[in-house]
Structures are given as C-alpha cells and as structure tokens.
Amino acid sequence: MNIKEVAKRAKVSTATVSRTINDSEKVRPGTAARVRQAIEELNFYPNTHARTLVSGRSRMLGLIISDITNPFFPELVKSFEDQAVERGQEVIIGNTDYNPKRMAGCIRRMVERKVDGVAIMTSEADPALVMEDEVTIAIQHKGKLRDTLTAPKGASREALEALALASEKVQRSLDGAQVRKVIVVPDRLVNIVT
C-alpha cells in the first residue's frame, strides 16, 4: 500500500494526500474527508522514514537511561513519554546498563534515527560523546530559572517543549499546576505558563 493508491482511490493528487496527512489548511474539508476515508478503507499508514526525509523532522525524541530496572526510572520515562505524546512525538528509549560503550551506541543510534532531541539521564555520559551542535536551553516558570537542558541545534519547538516538561525540577516547581502553554523563544529560553 502506498500514497499513490490512496490518491487514486480519493481521486486527488499525491500532494493532496500528503497535505491531508499533515493537517494542512490548504486542503478543503470535503477533499480532506474523502482522503481520510480512502486512507481508512485501504488501511494506509504513512511511511515515517519518508516523512523524516522530506520534513527533516523525525517526530521522535530519545531518552537514554542507565538502568531500566532501577525504580527511579519508570516514573521519569512515563512523564517524558506523556509529554512527548501530547505533542505528537514518539519516544525511543536506550538503556546503557552503566556501560560507556553501550552509551556511545545509544547516542549513535539516536543520531542515526535523526531524533528531534535527546534527554540523557545517566551518570556515565562521556562529554566527548555529546554532539558539538548543541544549545543550552533555560527553562523558566513564574519568572524563575527552574532548570537547563541541552538540545541539538535546530531541535523542533515540540521537542524542546517535551524535554522541558519532562524535567524533574520543572515538575517539582509546577507542583501539579495545569500548564496552559509553553513558550519557546528563539534566544534559547523555554517559558512555562500555568
């Protein structure tokens, strides 16, 4: 099954199918409904690799942890994934088992998969392994610096939001308050509004 078959069934171009899948406002509602119906009838799933190549964004975040069996990590992983899924991102988890070679492999796999951002929650991270093309992001809540995080240059707004909201320090500062919006400012600042 491919996008051409969906286009043929819906009697539209492949570009219209692509725009519909990506929720573009350029597609008329009736046309979009016809495309979605064709997608459902044909049980079509977009090729995420092709989407990554075209858009330059994988809609994936990486999370590297030391030991998946450590009772500290399940809550962190759940919070990270909740924030990512809320923003239309998927999470890839790497487990290092406190092994620096495995850590290097995890980072390499994340880079190969072109993840939009990576959170490294380990004690064995060698600074030489971390990509040079990084920026430090300051996370603010109620006008106070709550945490900092490191993200790849050019990381998507969604990736930065998910990384910021998954921060344990940020979660403590929110103290259960409902997040109304997350503002990502070009000068490397994430502001969380409750």
Beta strands, then each sheet from edge to edge (+ up, - down):
strand 1: 60-65
strand 2: 90-95
strand 3: 117-121
strand 4: 134-141
strand 5: 144-152
strand 6: 181-185
strand 7: 189-193
sheet 1: 2+ 1+ 3+
sheet 2: 5+ 4- 7- 6+
end
